[in-house]
Amino acid sequence: MAFPPLATAADLQAAGATGSDAALDLALRRASARVRRYTRQDITVVENDLITLPGGEKVLRLPQYPLVADDTHPLTVVEIADFSGIEWNAVENRDYSRLGNELTRGYPWQAPTRLMGWPWNRAQGVWAPKVRITYSHGYSEVPDDIVDVVLDLATMNLANPENLRQVSIDDYQRTFASETVGSAALTKAHKEALRPFRRPAFSVVTS
């Protein structure tokens, strides 16, 4: 899936950057890609994303956030057995509770015994081995902190499009910052600004 840049050419020009439309677009796309790679987040809104997550624990964490769940963006959660092929539609506030991007499995209302599952061999309050989820996620408006980092990276790219370390013309000499050599890279300050949006790495199997 191709995602749009996390800032606009108008934003970049307002920040003082100059260049052709193509150059501005390329700088924004490269900067946005670096931010998404570091945060492991799509950031922009994605509707009806279908994923399969490993279960087996009490809490299931959805990888992309923020979660968008309302009348037009339903959250569908289906537990899947490892070998039998049995599927179970989990219902919010009956089978699990939701807080932010965390889904906490409750005690199965339909199980009269200590164990249940596929077939009835799973401890109560624990997700099935696999859980298939359809959900929407992302920001309707990109947070300012992310926009600032993207604009900064894009400006750095535009300042040194040929990836030069040093330029000398007669008595004039200019040395570029190391972050702009080999395309602009995230600085320590950038990473600190992006830290609240970054997802810890864990395995996700997409369907």
Contacts in CASP RR format, 6 or more apart in sequence:
PFRMAT RR
TARGET T0000
AUTHOR 0000-0000-0000
METHOD contacts of the structure
MODEL  1
MAFPPLATAADLQAAGATGSDAALDLALRRASARVRRYTRQDITVVENDL
ITLPGGEKVLRLPQYPLVADDTHPLTVVEIADFSGIEWNAVENRDYSRLG
NELTRGYPWQAPTRLMGWPWNRAQGVWAPKVRITYSHGYSEVPDDIVDVV
LDLATMNLANPENLRQVSIDDYQRTFASETVGSAALTKAHKEALRPFRRP
AFSVVTS
1 46 0 8 1.000
3 32 0 8 1.000
3 36 0 8 1.000
3 42 0 8 1.000
3 43 0 8 1.000
3 44 0 8 1.000
4 32 0 8 1.000
4 44 0 8 1.000
5 25 0 8 1.000
5 28 0 8 1.000
5 29 0 8 1.000
5 31 0 8 1.000
5 32 0 8 1.000
5 150 0 8 1.000
6 28 0 8 1.000
6 31 0 8 1.000
6 32 0 8 1.000
6 35 0 8 1.000
6 36 0 8 1.000
6 43 0 8 1.000
6 44 0 8 1.000
6 142 0 8 1.000
6 146 0 8 1.000
6 147 0 8 1.000
6 150 0 8 1.000
7 28 0 8 1.000
7 31 0 8 1.000
7 32 0 8 1.000
7 142 0 8 1.000
7 147 0 8 1.000
7 150 0 8 1.000
7 151 0 8 1.000
7 154 0 8 1.000
8 28 0 8 1.000
9 21 0 8 1.000
9 24 0 8 1.000
9 25 0 8 1.000
9 28 0 8 1.000
11 147 0 8 1.000
11 151 0 8 1.000
12 24 0 8 1.000
12 27 0 8 1.000
12 28 0 8 1.000
12 151 0 8 1.000
12 154 0 8 1.000
12 155 0 8 1.000
13 24 0 8 1.000
15 151 0 8 1.000
15 155 0 8 1.000
16 155 0 8 1.000
17 24 0 8 1.000
17 27 0 8 1.000
17 151 0 8 1.000
17 154 0 8 1.000
17 155 0 8 1.000
17 158 0 8 1.000
18 158 0 8 1.000
19 158 0 8 1.000
23 158 0 8 1.000
23 161 0 8 1.000
24 154 0 8 1.000
24 158 0 8 1.000
26 157 0 8 1.000
27 153 0 8 1.000
27 154 0 8 1.000
27 155 0 8 1.000
27 157 0 8 1.000
27 158 0 8 1.000
28 150 0 8 1.000
28 154 0 8 1.000
30 153 0 8 1.000
30 154 0 8 1.000
30 157 0 8 1.000
30 183 0 8 1.000
30 184 0 8 1.000
31 149 0 8 1.000
31 150 0 8 1.000
31 151 0 8 1.000
31 152 0 8 1.000
31 153 0 8 1.000
31 154 0 8 1.000
31 157 0 8 1.000
31 184 0 8 1.000
32 150 0 8 1.000
34 153 0 8 1.000
34 184 0 8 1.000
34 185 0 8 1.000
34 186 0 8 1.000
35 43 0 8 1.000
35 146 0 8 1.000
35 149 0 8 1.000
35 150 0 8 1.000
35 153 0 8 1.000
35 186 0 8 1.000
35 194 0 8 1.000
36 42 0 8 1.000
36 43 0 8 1.000
38 186 0 8 1.000
38 191 0 8 1.000
38 194 0 8 1.000
38 198 0 8 1.000
39 194 0 8 1.000
39 197 0 8 1.000
39 198 0 8 1.000
39 199 0 8 1.000
40 63 0 8 1.000
40 198 0 8 1.000
40 199 0 8 1.000
40 201 0 8 1.000
41 64 0 8 1.000
41 65 0 8 1.000
41 138 0 8 1.000
41 197 0 8 1.000
41 198 0 8 1.000
41 199 0 8 1.000
42 64 0 8 1.000
42 137 0 8 1.000
42 138 0 8 1.000
43 138 0 8 1.000
43 139 0 8 1.000
43 142 0 8 1.000
43 146 0 8 1.000
43 197 0 8 1.000
44 138 0 8 1.000
44 139 0 8 1.000
44 142 0 8 1.000
45 68 0 8 1.000
45 136 0 8 1.000
45 137 0 8 1.000
45 138 0 8 1.000
45 139 0 8 1.000
45 140 0 8 1.000
46 64 0 8 1.000
46 136 0 8 1.000
46 137 0 8 1.000
46 138 0 8 1.000
47 68 0 8 1.000
47 73 0 8 1.000
47 136 0 8 1.000
48 73 0 8 1.000
48 134 0 8 1.000
48 135 0 8 1.000
48 136 0 8 1.000
49 64 0 8 1.000
49 134 0 8 1.000
49 135 0 8 1.000
49 136 0 8 1.000
49 137 0 8 1.000
50 132 0 8 1.000
50 133 0 8 1.000
50 134 0 8 1.000
50 206 0 8 1.000
50 207 0 8 1.000
51 63 0 8 1.000
51 132 0 8 1.000
51 133 0 8 1.000
51 135 0 8 1.000
51 204 0 8 1.000
51 205 0 8 1.000
51 206 0 8 1.000
51 207 0 8 1.000
52 80 0 8 1.000
52 130 0 8 1.000
52 131 0 8 1.000
52 132 0 8 1.000
52 133 0 8 1.000
52 205 0 8 1.000
52 206 0 8 1.000
52 207 0 8 1.000
53 60 0 8 1.000
53 62 0 8 1.000
53 63 0 8 1.000
53 130 0 8 1.000
53 131 0 8 1.000
53 133 0 8 1.000
53 204 0 8 1.000
53 205 0 8 1.000
54 129 0 8 1.000
54 130 0 8 1.000
54 131 0 8 1.000
54 203 0 8 1.000
54 205 0 8 1.000
55 126 0 8 1.000
55 127 0 8 1.000
55 128 0 8 1.000
55 129 0 8 1.000
55 130 0 8 1.000
55 131 0 8 1.000
56 122 0 8 1.000
56 126 0 8 1.000
56 127 0 8 1.000
56 128 0 8 1.000
56 129 0 8 1.000
57 126 0 8 1.000
57 127 0 8 1.000
58 104 0 8 1.000
58 105 0 8 1.000
58 106 0 8 1.000
58 125 0 8 1.000
58 126 0 8 1.000
58 127 0 8 1.000
59 102 0 8 1.000
59 103 0 8 1.000
59 104 0 8 1.000
59 105 0 8 1.000
60 96 0 8 1.000
60 102 0 8 1.000
60 103 0 8 1.000
60 104 0 8 1.000
60 105 0 8 1.000
60 127 0 8 1.000
60 131 0 8 1.000
61 101 0 8 1.000
61 102 0 8 1.000
61 103 0 8 1.000
61 202 0 8 1.000
62 101 0 8 1.000
62 102 0 8 1.000
62 103 0 8 1.000
62 133 0 8 1.000
62 135 0 8 1.000
62 137 0 8 1.000
63 199 0 8 1.000
63 202 0 8 1.000
63 204 0 8 1.000
64 137 0 8 1.000
64 138 0 8 1.000
64 199 0 8 1.000
65 100 0 8 1.000
65 101 0 8 1.000
65 137 0 8 1.000
65 138 0 8 1.000
65 199 0 8 1.000
66 100 0 8 1.000
66 101 0 8 1.000
66 137 0 8 1.000
66 138 0 8 1.000
66 139 0 8 1.000
67 75 0 8 1.000
67 98 0 8 1.000
67 100 0 8 1.000
67 101 0 8 1.000
67 135 0 8 1.000
67 136 0 8 1.000
67 137 0 8 1.000
68 135 0 8 1.000
68 136 0 8 1.000
68 137 0 8 1.000
68 138 0 8 1.000
69 75 0 8 1.000
69 98 0 8 1.000
69 135 0 8 1.000
69 136 0 8 1.000
73 135 0 8 1.000
73 136 0 8 1.000
74 134 0 8 1.000
75 92 0 8 1.000
75 98 0 8 1.000
75 133 0 8 1.000
75 134 0 8 1.000
75 135 0 8 1.000
76 89 0 8 1.000
76 133 0 8 1.000
76 134 0 8 1.000
76 135 0 8 1.000
77 89 0 8 1.000
77 90 0 8 1.000
77 92 0 8 1.000
77 95 0 8 1.000
77 96 0 8 1.000
77 103 0 8 1.000
77 131 0 8 1.000
77 132 0 8 1.000
77 133 0 8 1.000
78 87 0 8 1.000
78 88 0 8 1.000
78 89 0 8 1.000
78 90 0 8 1.000
78 131 0 8 1.000
78 132 0 8 1.000
78 133 0 8 1.000
79 87 0 8 1.000
79 88 0 8 1.000
79 90 0 8 1.000
79 118 0 8 1.000
79 127 0 8 1.000
79 128 0 8 1.000
79 130 0 8 1.000
79 131 0 8 1.000
80 86 0 8 1.000
80 87 0 8 1.000
80 128 0 8 1.000
80 129 0 8 1.000
80 130 0 8 1.000
80 131 0 8 1.000
80 132 0 8 1.000
81 87 0 8 1.000
81 117 0 8 1.000
81 118 0 8 1.000
81 119 0 8 1.000
81 128 0 8 1.000
81 129 0 8 1.000
81 130 0 8 1.000
82 118 0 8 1.000
82 129 0 8 1.000
82 130 0 8 1.000
83 118 0 8 1.000
84 118 0 8 1.000
84 119 0 8 1.000
85 118 0 8 1.000
86 118 0 8 1.000
86 119 0 8 1.000
87 132 0 8 1.000
88 128 0 8 1.000
90 96 0 8 1.000
90 105 0 8 1.000
90 131 0 8 1.000
92 98 0 8 1.000
94 109 0 8 1.000
95 105 0 8 1.000
95 106 0 8 1.000
95 108 0 8 1.000
95 109 0 8 1.000
96 103 0 8 1.000
96 104 0 8 1.000
96 105 0 8 1.000
96 106 0 8 1.000
97 103 0 8 1.000
97 104 0 8 1.000
97 106 0 8 1.000
98 104 0 8 1.000
103 127 0 8 1.000
105 125 0 8 1.000
105 126 0 8 1.000
105 127 0 8 1.000
106 124 0 8 1.000
106 125 0 8 1.000
107 124 0 8 1.000
107 125 0 8 1.000
108 116 0 8 1.000
108 117 0 8 1.000
108 124 0 8 1.000
108 125 0 8 1.000
110 116 0 8 1.000
111 117 0 8 1.000
111 120 0 8 1.000
111 124 0 8 1.000
113 120 0 8 1.000
114 123 0 8 1.000
114 124 0 8 1.000
115 121 0 8 1.000
115 122 0 8 1.000
115 123 0 8 1.000
115 124 0 8 1.000
116 122 0 8 1.000
116 124 0 8 1.000
117 128 0 8 1.000
118 128 0 8 1.000
118 129 0 8 1.000
122 128 0 8 1.000
132 207 0 8 1.000
143 197 0 8 1.000
145 193 0 8 1.000
145 194 0 8 1.000
145 196 0 8 1.000
145 197 0 8 1.000
146 194 0 8 1.000
146 197 0 8 1.000
148 193 0 8 1.000
149 186 0 8 1.000
149 190 0 8 1.000
149 193 0 8 1.000
149 194 0 8 1.000
152 190 0 8 1.000
153 184 0 8 1.000
153 186 0 8 1.000
153 190 0 8 1.000
154 184 0 8 1.000
156 177 0 8 1.000
156 179 0 8 1.000
156 180 0 8 1.000
156 184 0 8 1.000
157 180 0 8 1.000
157 183 0 8 1.000
157 184 0 8 1.000
159 176 0 8 1.000
159 180 0 8 1.000
160 176 0 8 1.000
160 180 0 8 1.000
160 181 0 8 1.000
160 184 0 8 1.000
163 180 0 8 1.000
163 181 0 8 1.000
163 182 0 8 1.000
163 183 0 8 1.000
164 176 0 8 1.000
164 181 0 8 1.000
165 175 0 8 1.000
165 176 0 8 1.000
165 181 0 8 1.000
166 173 0 8 1.000
166 174 0 8 1.000
166 175 0 8 1.000
166 176 0 8 1.000
167 173 0 8 1.000
167 174 0 8 1.000
167 176 0 8 1.000
168 174 0 8 1.000
179 185 0 8 1.000
179 187 0 8 1.000
186 194 0 8 1.000
END
